[in-house]
């Protein structure tokens, strides 16, 4: 798949709430996932990213959101995410606005970096 095809597929799956499918289908086994803050500042490997996604789903009630993009340039693309969520730990409803920067090599996503 080209970077454009991967980007379009990721956005489509995220809009459908199928993030786990996106990880299983589009991510390299040696994926690196970077966050701006702890507790998961750097996650390495497909199993780590699967665990991070499971943690997110189990610890947040998502009321709604949107996915914008993708915006593709060479072997990279950006997706903007807006979420209306309630973290179960605090019970305080909040809005999240972040972008994900993705890098593609050999037909798979090898790095994702979230900025917010």
C-alpha positions as CSV (number, residue, x, y, z in Angstrom):
1,X,0.0,0.0,0.0
2,X,1.1,3.5,-0.6
3,X,1.3,6.2,2.1
4,X,-1.9,7.7,0.7
5,X,-3.7,4.4,0.8
6,X,-2.5,3.7,4.4
7,X,-3.5,7.2,5.5
8,X,-7.0,7.0,4.0
9,X,-7.5,3.5,5.5
10,X,-6.4,4.7,8.9
11,X,-8.8,7.6,8.9
12,X,-11.6,5.5,7.6
13,X,-11.1,2.9,10.4
14,X,-10.7,5.6,13.1
15,X,-14.0,7.3,12.0
16,X,-15.7,3.9,12.4
17,X,-14.2,3.4,15.9
18,X,-12.1,0.5,14.7
19,X,-8.7,1.6,16.0
20,X,-7.7,-2.0,16.9
21,X,-8.4,-3.1,13.3
22,X,-6.2,-0.2,12.1
23,X,-3.3,-1.3,14.4
24,X,-3.6,-4.9,13.4
25,X,-3.8,-4.1,9.7
26,X,-1.6,-1.1,9.2
27,X,1.2,-1.0,11.8
28,X,4.6,-2.6,11.6
29,X,5.6,-5.2,14.3
30,X,8.4,-2.8,15.4
31,X,6.1,0.3,15.6
32,X,7.2,3.2,17.9
33,X,4.4,5.2,19.5
34,X,5.3,8.6,21.1
35,X,3.1,10.6,23.4
36,X,3.8,14.1,24.7
37,X,3.5,13.0,28.3
38,X,3.5,10.0,30.7
39,X,2.4,7.4,31.5
40,X,3.0,6.1,28.0
41,X,5.6,8.6,26.6
42,X,7.2,5.9,24.4
43,X,5.7,2.5,23.5
44,X,7.6,0.1,21.4
45,X,6.3,-2.9,19.4
46,X,2.9,-3.9,18.1
47,X,1.9,-5.6,21.4
48,X,2.7,-2.5,23.4
49,X,0.6,-0.3,21.0
50,X,-2.3,-2.9,21.2
51,X,-2.1,-2.6,25.0
52,X,-2.1,1.2,24.9
53,X,-5.2,1.2,22.8
54,X,-6.9,-1.3,25.1
55,X,-6.0,0.9,28.1
56,X,-7.5,4.0,26.4
57,X,-10.7,2.2,25.6
58,X,-11.1,0.8,29.1
59,X,-10.3,4.0,30.9
60,X,-12.3,6.6,28.9
61,X,-15.9,7.0,28.0
62,X,-16.0,8.6,24.6
63,X,-19.1,10.8,23.9
64,X,-18.2,11.8,20.4
65,X,-15.5,13.2,18.3
66,X,-14.1,13.8,14.8
67,X,-11.2,12.7,12.6
68,X,-9.8,15.2,10.1
69,X,-7.4,14.4,7.2
70,X,-5.3,12.8,6.3
71,X,-2.7,15.3,5.2
72,X,0.0,13.4,3.3
73,X,3.5,14.5,2.4
74,X,5.9,11.8,1.1
75,X,6.2,9.0,3.6
76,X,4.4,10.9,6.4
77,X,0.9,12.0,7.1
78,X,-1.0,13.9,9.8
79,X,-4.4,13.3,11.2
80,X,-6.3,15.6,13.5
81,X,-8.4,14.1,16.3
82,X,-11.0,15.8,18.4
83,X,-12.7,13.9,21.2
84,X,-15.3,14.6,23.8
85,X,-14.4,12.2,26.6
86,X,-14.8,11.5,30.3
87,X,-11.7,9.8,31.9
88,X,-13.1,7.2,34.3
89,X,-10.5,8.0,36.9
90,X,-11.6,11.6,37.3
91,X,-15.2,11.6,36.0
92,X,-14.6,15.0,34.5
93,X,-15.8,15.5,31.0
94,X,-13.3,17.2,28.7
95,X,-12.5,17.9,25.1
96,X,-9.2,16.6,23.6
97,X,-7.6,18.1,20.4
98,X,-4.5,16.4,19.1
99,X,-2.7,15.5,15.9
100,X,-1.0,12.3,15.0
101,X,2.1,12.4,12.8
102,X,2.6,9.0,11.1
103,X,5.6,7.7,9.3
104,X,5.3,4.9,6.7
105,X,8.0,2.5,5.5
106,X,7.7,-0.7,3.4
107,X,3.9,-0.4,3.4
108,X,3.4,-0.2,7.2
109,X,3.2,2.6,9.8
110,X,6.5,2.5,11.7
111,X,6.1,5.5,14.0
112,X,3.2,7.6,15.3
113,X,3.8,10.8,17.3
114,X,0.9,12.5,19.1
115,X,1.0,16.2,19.7
116,X,-1.5,18.0,21.8
